[in-house]
């Protein structure tokens, strides 16, 4: 079993190499839609990487619809070779989004999700949002890092929006946001303390089912973050 500790760039290079390897394997064997790929273990041995690296690469290709994983059955080619080769070339050229892009994307998404959450939230949604808010407040009061609790609060709102696509986008960008928050030290103590009040105001607007107020409070909540983002 391989245990690898890689930097972000190294991990990206490994993932790209695996994706190229899978592409070459599909071309060499003339695999068509519905044909099965070798197991993760076999691919791991073939490419000389860990199974977790192979799994990440497969998940990425599955996200773009190139592969399809079926529980207890394996991984299958999902599209034709010509389309597959073109899409993989595009995927390999994709650039990592920078911090400012992530912040802009998050703000645009959340101004929409918070409005929908105010309109569609259920009692169960309110419980989950409140629990995340309480966890965030407890961490901040104790002087602890509350980045993950902060994002769990926002993810709970995204879930309450009832829009699965927006919820998925939030889940996709969240790991990158956490990494960059820690890198740029965005959540300092002052911002975190203010965040408690702002989170409560957003929650109250959702509780009242007031979409206009919810959007205003979320916009105010992001003001400091947006200004900080463009000062780094």
Secondary structure, 3 states (H helix, E strand, C coil): CCCCCCCHHHHHHHHHHHHHHHHHHHHHCCCCCCCECCCHHHHHHHHCCCHHHHHHHHHHHHHCCCEEEECCCEEEECCCHHHHHHHHHHHHHCCCCCHHHHHHHHHHHHHHHHHHHHHHCCHHHHHHHHHHHHHHHHHHHCCCCCHHHHHHHHHHHHHHCCCHHHHHHHHHHHHHHHHHHHHHCCCCHHHHHHHHHHHHHHHHHHHCCCHHHHHHHHHHHHHHHHHHHCCC
